């Protein structure tokens, strides 16, 4: 039962971090990304790390693999974004 909860937590964190990136990437709506980064610059990266941890603890199988991969993708994109923002 707790494995299902960790998988749900990981999925919600994945959506919370990838949705603002996707909306900003297609130039529709940059508000959610700005809000997420205004709270703290490293908050999305921390959320992605927590999502990876929750996915590792979560349900075994293909869902686990997909959640880990999507959360790592989110983490890597936010690391690239953070490095570019710090370079400016």
matplotlib code that plots the C-alpha trace (Angstrom):
import matplotlib.pyplot as plt

x = [0.0, 2.8, 4.5, 1.4, 1.5, 5.1, 4.4, 1.5, 3.8, 6.4, 3.9, 2.5, 6.0, 6.8, 3.8, 4.5, 8.0, 7.5, 4.3, 5.7, 8.8, 6.5, 4.3, 7.3, 9.0, 6.2, 5.9, 2.3, 2.4, 5.6, 3.8, 4.0, 7.7, 8.3, 6.3, 8.2, 11.6, 10.6, 9.9, 13.5, 15.9, 16.7, 13.2, 12.4, 15.7, 15.0, 11.4, 12.9, 15.3, 12.4, 10.5, 13.3, 13.5, 9.8, 9.9, 12.7, 10.7, 7.4, 5.8, 8.1, 8.0, 7.5, 5.9, 8.9, 11.2, 9.1, 8.8, 12.5, 13.3, 10.9, 12.0, 15.6, 14.7, 13.1, 16.1, 18.5, 16.5, 16.2, 20.0, 20.6, 18.2, 19.8, 23.3, 22.1, 20.4, 23.5, 25.7, 23.7]
y = [0.0, 2.5, 1.7, 2.9, 6.1, 6.7, 6.2, 8.7, 11.2, 10.7, 11.1, 14.3, 15.7, 14.8, 16.7, 19.6, 20.0, 19.1, 20.9, 24.5, 23.6, 22.3, 25.4, 27.7, 25.7, 26.2, 29.9, 29.7, 30.5, 31.2, 32.2, 28.7, 28.4, 31.9, 31.2, 28.0, 29.7, 32.7, 30.6, 29.4, 28.9, 25.3, 24.2, 22.4, 20.5, 19.5, 18.4, 16.3, 14.6, 13.8, 12.5, 10.2, 9.0, 8.3, 6.5, 4.2, 3.3, 3.0, 0.2, -2.2, -2.6, -0.4, 2.4, 2.6, 2.9, 5.6, 7.6, 7.5, 8.4, 11.3, 12.7, 12.4, 14.2, 17.0, 17.2, 17.5, 20.1, 22.2, 21.8, 23.1, 26.0, 26.9, 26.9, 29.2, 31.5, 31.7, 32.4, 35.5]
z = [0.0, 0.8, -2.5, -4.3, -2.3, -3.1, -6.8, -6.6, -4.9, -7.5, -10.4, -8.9, -8.4, -12.0, -13.2, -10.9, -12.3, -16.0, -16.8, -16.2, -18.3, -21.1, -21.0, -21.1, -23.8, -26.3, -25.3, -24.2, -20.5, -18.5, -15.3, -13.6, -14.3, -13.0, -9.8, -9.2, -9.7, -7.6, -4.6, -4.7, -7.6, -6.5, -5.5, -8.8, -8.6, -5.0, -6.0, -8.8, -6.5, -4.1, -7.0, -8.0, -4.4, -4.2, -7.5, -6.3, -3.2, -5.2, -7.2, -9.1, -12.9, -15.9, -13.8, -11.6, -14.6, -16.3, -13.1, -12.4, -16.0, -16.2, -12.8, -13.9, -17.1, -15.1, -12.8, -15.7, -17.5, -14.3, -13.7, -17.2, -16.7, -13.3, -14.8, -17.6, -15.2, -13.0, -16.0, -16.9]

ax = plt.figure().add_subplot(projection="3d")
ax.plot(x, y, z, "-o")
ax.set_aspect("equal")
plt.show()
